[in-house]
Amino acid sequence: MQRVLITGINGFIGQALSQAIRANGYEVWGIDTSDLDRHVIGANLLDRNEVSEVSNKIPQCSVLIHTAALAHGQKPPNGETVLTTNIRITDNVLEFFGNHTTSIIFLSSVAVYGEENRNKPVVVGDTLRPSTDYGKSKLICEEHVLGSDIKNCTILRLAPVYDQKHMLDIRKRVFLPGLPSIKMIIKPSPQYSLTSIDTLVKSVTSILSLKPDKQNIYNISDSETYNQRELTTWFSGREVTFHVILTKPFYWLTYLLPKKFGYQIRCFYWKLFRSNVYEVNF
């Protein structure tokens, strides 16, 4: 029986992966914020000493699946930022579990690309220019994973992941910010790449069955893109039409802002009002 270790096992993605991987006959161990059972051990992954202690309680594993991270929009602990939190978590995991396994699957994000001026489906080899600290943290973590002593590294750049209970990333593309009852009808309607939790689970279980090999980077999303108008039908609310052409003056005015700030706003604008499609290569 192969043994798999999942960090962040009690999270949305970690739970789904754990259930599916166990169902496929693997022995699954996990790390999260608190003990759950004999195979799920609690530890603060930001605390190097705690990670060291928990590493002595978990046996060698075939594959380490690293899902633990501060998600985009979540508040970091006191004294930390999104950047420092995610990098330190990953570095601690690599330091103390790198010698526990020969393979790692790291869950990254399409946020490493940056959204502005992506007029074609984004491929893995495209320029990486993240606009947010979350995207920057994922890119730096990717570099640390690929530069670690773990022999086989698989990076999964995920388009926003959802299921029926986790729709926050969908809602961001439907409702006006701060107005959860006002739905935007964007014209022309942009297309978005999204990842259902089922697609992610199938991708990870397929990688496990094939056995992770050397260093690979994949974009992961559903095979079909989602039309913004279609997404609005998933929710109830009052509809307000937004014509993209009328927002162009705002877009061009951002070039008068400081470079970094202007770029962040343009990426947010592009993510909402323009198509964001990622070419799946797995």
N, C-alpha and C positions, 0 to 999 in steps of 0.2 A: 504494500500500500504506500503510495506517495504521500508525503506530508507537505502541506501548504500553510504558510504563516501569512495572516492578513493584518496589517496595521489599520486602525480605525474600523475594526470589525463590527462595531455596534452602530455605525453610521448608515445612512440611506444606501449608499453603494456597497459598503462592506457587508451589510446584512444580506443583500441580494446575492452577492458573490458567494458568501459563506454557505447559504442554503443550496445553491446550485452545485457548488463544488463538492459539498458533502454528498449530495444526491448522486454525483458521478463516481463515488467510491473513494474519494480522497480523505485522509485524516486532516482536519482543519484545526489550526491553533490561531489565536488572535490576541491582539493588544488593543486596549481602549482605556478610557478614563477610569474604569472600575472593574473589579472582578465580576465575572458572570457565572463561570463554572470552571472546572479543572483546566479546560483548554483555552479559556479567555481570561487573561491576566491584566489587571489594571496597572497603569503607569502613566505618569506625565511625561510625554515624549520630549518635552522641552527641557526636562531635568536630566542631565547627563548621568548623574548617579543612579536615578531610578531606572533609566534605560539599561545601565550596566547590570543592576540587580536582576531585572526581569529577564535579561538575556541568559542568565544562569538557570532560569526555570523552564526555558523552552528548548526542546531538543532540536537537533539538526533538521532542516526542512529542504524539500526538493526545490520549492519556489517561494520567494518572498513577494507578496503583492502589497505594494505600498500605496494605500489610499488616504492615509491620515494627513490632513492639511486643514488650514483655515480657509474656508471657502470664500469666494468673492462676495464682499458685502458684510461678512461676519466681523465682529469686533475683536481685535486682538487682546491678549492679556495685558495687564498694566505693565508699562515699561517696554512693551514690544510693539512692533508693527507687523503688518501682513508679511512684509518681506523677511524680517528677521525670524518671525515665527515659523514660516514654512521652510526656510533654509535650515534653521537649527534642528527642527524635527527630522528633516531628511538626513542631515549630517550625523545626528545621533543614531538614527536607524542604520545608516551605512557603516558607522564605526563599530557598533556592537553586534550587528547581525550580518555584516558582510561575510564573516567567516562561518556563518551558520548555513549558507546556501551557495549554490553555483549559478542561480538564476533569479532575476528580479523582473517584475512587471510594475512599472511606475505609471500611475495615472496622472497624466499631465492635462493640458487644456489647449484648445485652439486660441486662447487668449495670448499665447506666445507670438502669434503672427501680427497682431494689430490689424484693425479693420479698415482704416482709410484707404481709398483707391484700390480696393480689391474687386476689380471688375470681372474677373474670371474665377472659376473654381480654384480655391487655394490648394496647392500641392505641397507635399512635405519639404521639397527643396526650395520653396519660396523664402524670400528674405524675412527674417524674424525681427520685428520692431514693436514689441508690446507697449501698450500705452498706459497700463495700470500696474500698480505694485503687485497685484495678484499675478498678472501675466509675467512680470519680470521675475517674481519668485519661482514660478513654474519653470521658466527657462533656465534659471541658475540651478535649480534642483535637477533638471535634465542633465546639465553639464556635469554636475557632481556624480550623478548616477553613472553616466557613461564613462567618467574618469575614475570610477572606483575599481576595486580589485575583483568585483563580481564578474565572472567570465561571460555570462549571457545576460544582456540587458534589453528589455523590450519597453519602449516608450509609447504610450497610447495618448495621443492628443485628442481629447474628447470635445465634440460639440456639446452644447448644453444638454445635460442628462435630466430626464423627467420620468415620472409615472403619474398615476391619477392623484396620488397624495403629495407629490412634489412638483408643483407647477409654477414656482416662483419665476423661473427663467422664461416661461411661456407668458406669464402675466405682464412681464416687463415689455413685451412686444405687442401687447394688446391695450393696456390701460394707460391713460395719461398719468405721469408721475404725480403721486400724491392724491389722485382722484380715482379710487378703486371702482367707481361705478360708471366712469366715462370711457367707453371703448373707442379707440382710434381706428378709422377706416382709411388706410393709407393708399393713395392713388398716384402712380401705378403701384400695385401691390408687390412688395418685395418678397423674395424667396429666402427661406432660412434653412440651414442644416441644423437638425436636432438629433438627439440620441435617446431613444427609449431605453429604459433599464433592461428590457429584454435583449435589445441589440448589443448592449455592453456585455451582459452576461454571456451571450452566445460567443462574442468575440474572445473573451477571456478564457472560457472553457475550451474553445477551439485551439487557442495558443497553448494551453496546458496539454491538450491531447497530442499536439504536434511536437511538444517539448520546445521551450524557448531556446533559440540558437543565436549565438554571437550577439551583434548589436543591430536592432531594428527599430525604426520609428514608423508609426502608423497613425493616419487620421481615422477616427472612428465616428460614424454617424449613421443614421438610418439611410437606406438606399435611395429613398425618395425625399425630396425637399418639401418644405411646408410653406404654403402661401399665407401671407399675413391675414388676408381676408378669411381664409379657412380657419385660422386660429381664433379669430374673434367669435366664431360660432360655438366655440367650446365654453363660452362664458355668457352670462346674462349681463345686461347693462345698457345704458343709453349710448347710441352711436353718434360720433362726430367725425366728419370727413376731413382729411388732411391731404391737400395736393402738394406733392413733393416740390414741384416747381416754385411754389410760393415760399418754401423754406430756404431756397438757394441764397438769398441775400444774407440770412443769418450765417449760413455756412461760410461764405466768403469773408464776412466780418471777423471770423475767428482768426484769420491771418494777421489781424492787427494786434492780437493778444500775444503775450510772451510765448515763445516757441513751444515749450513743453505743455503749457496749459491749453494753448490753441489746438495742439495735436490731440490731446486727450478728449477735448470737446468734439473734434471732427470725427474721431473714432466712435464716440458715443452716437453721434449723428448718423454715421454710416451704418452702425450696427442696428439702428432702429429703422431708418428710412430707405436704406439701400439693401440689395440682396447680399447675404452672407452665406456663401456655399463653399463647402470643403470637399475636395476629391477624396473619396474613400479608397485606400490602397491596401486594405486587408480583406 
